[in-house]
């Protein structure tokens, strides 16, 4: 008798033998299998079980940057919120998975009453220390719901950027989000787009879109289905794309392999700081004040972009439609 598993959103039954891909994680030596629901088209990995401690161990460089408060600028998916969200202030907003707090810092600046939760305690400590925001808590969404229950506090907006793909119980997650919203409240957020441009490069060279980091993979269609099945309406989804200047690093990897170690060594030779050298030149510019070093880094990047520009032009028409991420907003 064939064993079955069920879609974590719509419950559709899938034969365990009908997996799309298997993957052995280098972080916990666990073998995972990727499945796709033929009803809602969500893709998910089994075993579907998150590891909260994974994020505090700084396995990925982004968590080191969160803990060091190195990152300064809002991400592209945050910029999509400020561009597409219809109301900009005087609303109580909860950011789930608030990370280093960059997003809620900007929201507070334009008039939102901001709250945040993240089960990464180091990130929460940094938000309080760096941005003087006290309404942030080192809790899971479920713990936060229990904390607020006796207070009868609700939010007009709940955001979760690059969070939904981490969930091992996504239907439950979205149910709790709904219960914390006021009537007519909004959600907004983003997920990686599994149909994005250069997704083959990402999956070949990076483990970030695999478990135990990411457990769910979304297309535009599957994201809309997930939100609709979970009881949301007025669903809007916008691809968050690359710019022409973002393409050369992907062209580089596609044709020459991963040269990041070499580039990081060159940056280290210039900035003399290992953690900073792991960053993009744009973020390094916000961290160090030495104009000569920044100028040298920019010249090296300009040379690289010039070399790969003819190849980059091939992909111009695909930039908008095949966004790296999918920004969404919806109401209850």
KEMARNU-917554 format. One line per 8 residues: number of its first residue (from 1); their letters; for each residue x, y, z of C-alpha. Coordinates in Angstrom, 3 decimals, padded with zeros to 6 digits. Layout:
REM residues N
NUM> A> X Y Z | ...
END
This chain:
REM residues 332
1> XXXXXXXX> 000.000 000.000 000.000 | 001.392 003.395 -001.005 | 001.960 005.841 001.829 | 000.559 009.345 001.526 | 001.348 012.856 002.664 | -000.973 015.849 002.633 | -000.574 019.373 001.316 | -000.030 021.662 004.324
9> XXXXXXXX> -002.478 024.224 002.896 | -005.375 022.486 001.154 | -004.910 018.962 002.549 | -004.744 017.329 -000.883 | -003.270 013.825 -000.670 | 000.039 013.074 -002.418 | 001.791 009.737 -002.850 | 005.095 009.776 -000.945
17> XXXXXXXX> 006.838 008.265 -003.958 | 005.800 011.165 -006.199 | 008.431 013.655 -005.082 | 010.082 016.159 -007.419 | 013.538 016.292 -005.862 | 015.501 015.026 -002.902 | 018.065 017.044 -000.981 | 020.608 016.222 001.708
25> XXXXXXXX> 021.122 019.236 003.946 | 024.780 019.959 004.749 | 023.685 021.630 008.005 | 021.823 018.817 009.787 | 022.529 015.847 007.435 | 018.781 015.337 007.038 | 017.394 014.088 003.730 | 014.390 016.082 002.469
33> XXXXXXXX> 011.975 015.453 -000.421 | 010.137 018.104 -002.414 | 006.426 017.640 -003.256 | 003.932 019.656 -005.293 | 000.188 019.833 -004.677 | -001.839 019.358 -007.862 | -004.739 021.284 -006.347 | -003.228 024.554 -005.035
41> XXXXXXXX> 000.238 024.093 -006.645 | 002.183 024.792 -003.461 | 005.553 023.037 -003.239 | 006.879 021.880 000.144 | 009.653 019.791 001.640 | 009.236 016.730 003.829 | 009.934 016.250 006.684 | 008.158 019.531 007.280
49> XXXXXXXX> 009.673 020.529 010.594 | 011.392 023.848 011.333 | 014.432 024.204 013.598 | 014.200 027.528 015.511 | 017.796 027.283 016.795 | 018.996 027.316 013.177 | 018.616 031.111 012.951 | 020.669 032.025 016.016
57> XXXXXXXX> 023.624 029.896 014.950 | 024.503 032.396 012.200 | 024.774 029.678 009.565 | 023.806 032.211 006.907 | 025.655 035.498 006.555 | 022.394 037.458 006.663 | 021.884 036.462 010.305 | 025.383 037.646 011.175
65> XXXXXXXX> 024.440 040.978 009.623 | 021.164 041.045 011.567 | 023.019 040.437 014.825 | 025.686 043.023 014.043 | 023.120 045.574 012.786 | 025.231 046.075 009.665 | 022.371 046.321 007.160 | 020.901 049.809 006.864
73> XXXXXXXX> 018.702 050.145 003.788 | 015.219 048.623 003.412 | 015.074 045.533 001.215 | 013.394 045.585 -002.181 | 010.331 043.836 -000.771 | 010.079 046.515 001.928 | 010.242 049.168 -000.786 | 007.339 047.387 -002.532
81> XXXXXXXX> 005.247 047.854 000.629 | 005.913 051.593 000.700 | 005.062 051.767 -003.005 | 001.897 049.623 -003.170 | 000.316 049.639 000.286 | -002.677 052.029 000.153 | -002.379 053.523 003.650 | 000.894 054.768 004.993
89> XXXXXXXX> 000.436 055.802 008.626 | -001.686 056.112 011.769 | -002.232 052.368 011.876 | -001.036 049.736 014.352 | 001.342 047.434 012.492 | 002.849 044.113 013.571 | 005.869 042.819 011.671 | 006.258 039.065 012.088
97> XXXXXXXX> 009.881 037.995 011.694 | 011.063 041.572 012.121 | 014.750 040.592 011.900 | 017.031 043.556 012.484 | 014.131 046.026 012.592 | 014.958 048.070 009.483 | 011.392 047.838 008.186 | 009.611 048.856 011.395
105> XXXXXXXX> 012.127 051.663 011.888 | 010.987 053.210 008.580 | 007.320 052.492 009.358 | 007.625 054.279 012.694 | 009.268 057.202 010.950 | 006.238 057.743 008.691 | 003.677 057.407 011.477 | 002.779 053.763 012.051
113> XXXXXXXX> 002.503 052.420 015.591 | 004.975 049.561 015.233 | 005.257 046.189 016.927 | 007.531 043.289 016.035 | 008.231 039.675 016.895 | 011.070 037.347 015.988 | 012.224 034.171 017.712 | 015.810 035.285 017.127
121> XXXXXXXX> 016.576 036.865 020.514 | 019.778 038.533 019.306 | 017.900 040.472 016.639 | 015.266 041.660 019.121 | 017.964 042.874 021.517 | 019.564 044.865 018.699 | 016.279 046.535 017.725 | 015.742 047.732 021.275
129> XXXXXXXX> 019.322 048.925 021.573 | 019.694 050.568 018.155 | 016.210 051.886 017.334 | 014.723 052.431 020.810 | 011.610 050.420 019.958 | 010.265 048.579 023.019 | 007.239 046.879 021.450 | 009.329 044.019 020.036
137> XXXXXXXX> 009.334 040.535 021.507 | 011.464 037.364 021.147 | 008.460 035.130 020.542 | 006.900 032.887 017.946 | 003.598 034.043 016.458 | 001.731 031.486 018.555 | 003.429 032.666 021.764 | 002.665 036.270 020.889
145> XXXXXXXX> -000.993 035.410 020.301 | -001.208 033.885 023.790 | 000.582 036.921 025.240 | -001.924 039.327 023.664 | -005.038 037.251 024.324 | -005.898 038.804 027.719 | -005.093 042.302 026.377 | -007.622 042.052 023.514
153> XXXXXXXX> -005.216 043.964 021.253 | -005.594 043.775 017.473 | -003.739 045.221 014.478 | -004.801 047.033 011.320 | -001.781 045.667 009.447 | 000.304 042.516 009.887 | 003.372 042.099 007.699 | 005.612 039.088 007.188
161> XXXXXXXX> 008.415 039.518 004.685 | 010.392 036.410 003.664 | 008.692 034.520 006.513 | 005.934 032.354 005.030 | 008.409 030.084 003.221 | 009.929 029.159 006.615 | 006.679 027.843 008.112 | 006.165 024.175 008.885
169> XXXXXXXX> 002.462 024.809 009.699 | 001.556 027.546 007.181 | -002.230 027.142 007.468 | -002.031 027.528 011.250 | 000.323 030.496 010.860 | -002.136 032.305 008.574 | -005.071 031.453 010.858 | -003.333 033.104 013.821
177> XXXXXXXX> -002.473 036.125 011.661 | -006.167 036.499 010.823 | -007.147 036.253 014.486 | -004.778 039.123 015.353 | -006.216 041.431 012.688 | -009.008 043.911 013.168 | -012.043 043.545 010.924 | -011.061 044.663 007.439
185> XXXXXXXX> -007.383 044.479 008.374 | -004.528 044.018 005.947 | -001.671 041.607 005.499 | 001.406 042.324 003.416 | 004.663 040.511 002.848 | 006.856 038.673 000.398 | 008.154 035.234 -000.516 | 010.884 034.013 -002.886
193> XXXXXXXX> 009.537 033.343 -006.377 | 010.267 029.781 -007.510 | 009.791 030.931 -011.127 | 012.280 033.785 -010.828 | 014.941 034.659 -013.315 | 018.192 032.749 -012.679 | 016.519 030.410 -010.174 | 018.764 027.629 -011.510
201> XXXXXXXX> 021.812 029.659 -010.463 | 020.395 030.243 -006.989 | 019.586 026.593 -006.430 | 022.952 025.432 -007.756 | 025.171 027.706 -005.669 | 023.150 028.617 -002.589 | 021.437 026.536 000.085 | 019.207 029.369 001.290
209> XXXXXXXX> 016.122 028.190 -000.617 | 016.356 024.688 000.817 | 015.437 023.186 004.204 | 015.934 023.586 007.091 | 015.921 027.251 006.013 | 013.010 027.344 003.547 | 010.295 024.672 003.553 | 007.793 026.128 001.072
217> XXXXXXXX> 008.195 027.257 -002.538 | 005.726 029.609 -004.188 | 004.796 030.604 -007.707 | 002.485 033.535 -008.337 | -000.446 031.132 -008.831 | 000.257 029.026 -005.763 | 000.689 032.107 -003.546 | -002.691 033.446 -004.657
225> XXXXXXXX> -004.282 030.042 -004.011 | -002.711 029.785 -000.552 | -004.009 033.205 000.503 | -007.463 032.563 -000.960 | -007.809 029.155 000.714 | -006.713 030.759 003.997 | -009.611 033.232 003.872 | -008.057 036.390 002.443
233> XXXXXXXX> -009.546 038.545 -000.314 | -008.572 041.547 -002.455 | -005.320 039.710 -003.106 | -002.680 041.648 -005.013 | 000.684 040.167 -006.012 | 003.564 042.096 -007.547 | 006.888 040.630 -008.701 | 009.889 042.323 -007.110
241> XXXXXXXX> 012.448 042.164 -009.865 | 016.092 042.691 -010.570 | 017.493 045.824 -012.123 | 019.847 045.644 -015.098 | 022.775 046.236 -012.726 | 021.717 043.238 -010.599 | 022.166 040.793 -013.482 | 026.005 040.611 -013.861
249> XXXXXXXX> 026.552 038.516 -010.671 | 024.150 035.902 -012.045 | 025.739 035.949 -015.490 | 029.079 035.516 -013.779 | 027.928 032.393 -011.930 | 026.023 031.002 -014.898 | 029.079 030.991 -017.165 | 032.092 031.028 -014.818
257> XXXXXXXX> 030.888 029.395 -011.600 | 030.934 030.800 -008.081 | 033.689 033.401 -007.741 | 032.376 034.821 -004.452 | 035.321 033.599 -002.395 | 037.759 035.369 -004.721 | 035.677 038.581 -004.697 | 035.370 038.509 -000.909
265> XXXXXXXX> 039.159 038.142 -000.617 | 039.624 041.170 -002.872 | 037.162 043.176 -000.775 | 038.900 042.051 002.417 | 042.244 043.251 001.024 | 040.645 046.688 000.639 | 038.403 047.060 003.725 | 040.465 044.896 006.159
273> XXXXXXXX> 037.315 043.564 007.854 | 036.165 039.998 007.219 | 032.491 040.479 008.129 | 032.187 043.697 006.160 | 033.911 042.129 003.157 | 031.073 039.588 002.886 | 028.684 042.426 002.070 | 027.662 044.105 -001.152
281> XXXXXXXX> 029.524 047.263 -002.081 | 026.345 049.305 -001.505 | 026.098 048.116 002.095 | 029.853 048.491 002.658 | 029.489 052.139 001.634 | 026.969 052.615 004.451 | 029.321 050.989 006.968 | 032.767 052.443 006.300
289> XXXXXXXX> 033.565 056.089 005.631 | 036.813 055.757 003.702 | 035.974 057.293 000.314 | 039.121 055.982 -001.394 | 038.326 052.380 -000.451 | 034.729 052.753 -001.607 | 035.883 054.273 -004.886 | 038.265 051.370 -005.529
297> XXXXXXXX> 035.481 048.837 -004.836 | 033.150 050.677 -007.182 | 035.755 050.696 -009.942 | 036.201 046.919 -009.635 | 032.438 046.443 -009.775 | 032.154 048.764 -012.771 | 034.750 046.717 -014.645 | 032.834 043.513 -013.877
305> XXXXXXXX> 029.528 045.049 -015.002 | 031.072 046.357 -018.211 | 032.425 042.910 -019.085 | 029.045 041.222 -018.551 | 026.805 044.003 -019.896 | 026.361 042.474 -023.402 | 025.144 039.218 -021.816 | 022.879 041.104 -019.389
313> XXXXXXXX> 021.027 042.869 -022.213 | 019.601 039.518 -023.319 | 017.506 039.340 -020.133 | 016.045 042.870 -020.073 | 012.551 041.812 -021.204 | 012.364 039.137 -018.497 | 013.281 041.391 -015.582 | 009.813 042.625 -014.654
321> XXXXXXXX> 007.805 039.413 -015.083 | 010.286 037.027 -013.469 | 010.808 038.840 -010.186 | 013.156 037.407 -007.588 | 010.439 037.792 -004.956 | 006.671 038.110 -004.878 | 005.265 040.982 -002.818 | 001.647 040.436 -001.735
329> XXXX> -001.065 042.309 000.110 | -004.611 041.241 000.957 | -007.488 041.839 003.387 | -009.835 039.829 005.556
END
